[in-house]
Amino acid sequence: MIEVERADEIELNNGVIIMVKTSDFRAIRGLTVAAAILDEVAFWDSEGISPDHEVLTALRPATSTIPGAKIIAISTPYSQSGSLYEAYKEHYGKDDEHTLVWVAESRSMNPTLDQASRHQYGLRARGAGFQSRFDKSTAQAEQKKEGALRVL
């Protein structure tokens, strides 16, 4: 099934290429995309520019030629701005044929994740800066659960 492996791509013998791209809208232009997974989209930022909007704008035509193509954005909540928050405000808890906003605790999505070890790892890996974000995420999680998934 795997024909060629590269540093950031795997080419399959059916012509499908699985690739990893940065959150740069220019890198997506001209591609045909069957599925895109946008990880931690709430944290995408580039010197005051919001690449989440630009990447989504580039992805929509890239997915338009494949019936059933999906754009999936997965993220921890971060702020009340950006594409993830806009999707939450517009679609959460509403029936929509094309968009699903799903909110769940990390442990519900990944039962192997232990809260204590996650907290301990975060503090060791990122120091005090992570602690303030963790506390903010924890507070948000209690109000609207941690994590969101959006199919656009």
N, C-alpha and C positions, 0 to 999 in steps of 0.2 A: 504494500500500500504506500509506504514512504519511498519516494523516488530520489529526492535530494534534501539534505539537511544543510542549512546555512546558519550563521550566527543568530539571525532574527527571523528566519523563515523555515518552514517545512513544506516542501512541494510534494503533493500526493500524485499517484499515477493516474488519477482521474482529472488532472488539470487544476484542482483546487490548491491554492496556496494559503497556508495559515501563517500569518505574519504578525509581528509585534511592531507597533508604531508609537512614536511619541505623540503627545497631545498638540500636534502642530497641524492646523487645517491645510497647510500647503502640501503636506505629505500624503493627504488623502485624495486630492484632486486627480481626476482621470482614472481612478480605480473603479472596478465593479465589486461591490461588497455584498456578500450573502448574510453575514452576521458581524456585528461590531460589539465588543464589550469594552465599555469605558469605565476604568477602575478609579475609584476615589475622585469622581468628577467634581464634587463639591470643593475640592482643594485646588483645582486647576486655576492658576493665575499667572499672568506674565506681565509684570510691571504695569499694573492697573488695567490691562486689557483682559477681557474675559474670553479665553479661548474655548470654554465650553460651548458658548453660543456659536462661535466660528466653526468649531469642529462639527457640531450638529448640522450647521448650514451646509457644510461640505459633504457630510455623510448622507444626507437625505437624497440627493440625486444619485449618489453612488449605490444606494440600495434600491432605487426606484425601478430598475430593470429586472429584478429578480423577485417573482411573486413569493410572498411570505418572508422576505428578508427582515431581519430584526436588528434594532439598535438597542442595546441593553446598557443602562448606566447604573453602576453599583457604587454606593458611597456611604460613608459615615456622615451624618448631618454636621454642618459646619457653621453656616451663617444663613441669614434670611435674605439671600441674594443668589443669583445664578440660575442656571437651567434646572438643577435638581430641585431647588426651592420653588421655582415657578411651576414645575410639574406637580410638586406636592400640593401647592395652593390650588391649582386648577383641577387636578384629577383625583386626589386622594379621597377614597370613600365614594367615588362616583362610578357608575357603569359607563364604560367607554369602549367601543369596539376596537380601537387602535392603541390605546394607552392604558397601561396598568402601573399604578404606583403601589408598591408593596413596602410596608414598614414592619420590621421585626428586630428583635434583639439579636446580637451577634451569635449568642449561644443557641438560639433557635435555628439559625441558619447553619451553624457549625457546632454540633453537640460535643465535639472533641475539645472545644475551646473552654478552658477553665478560667473563670474570672480572676482568681488570685494570681495565677501565673501570667495572665495577660497584663494585668496591672504591674506586676513585678518586672516583666520583660520591658514594658514601655518605659518605666522609670530608669532602668539600667541603660537602655538603648538611647533614650532621648533626653534624659535629665529633667530639670525643673520645668522647662518649656513644655514638655509633654504633659506634665502633671496638670498644668492649668487647662490645657486643651482636654485632657481626660476628664477633669472635673466638669468642664462645660458640656462635654458630650454625655457624661453621666446624667447631668441635670436635664439635658434635652431628651435623653433616652427615657427618663421617667415620665416626661410629658407626652412624648410621641414615639417612643421606642427608638432604639438605635439601629441605624442602617436603613437604607431605602433602595428599592430596585425599580427601575423605570424601563418599560418597553415603549419606545416611541412609535 
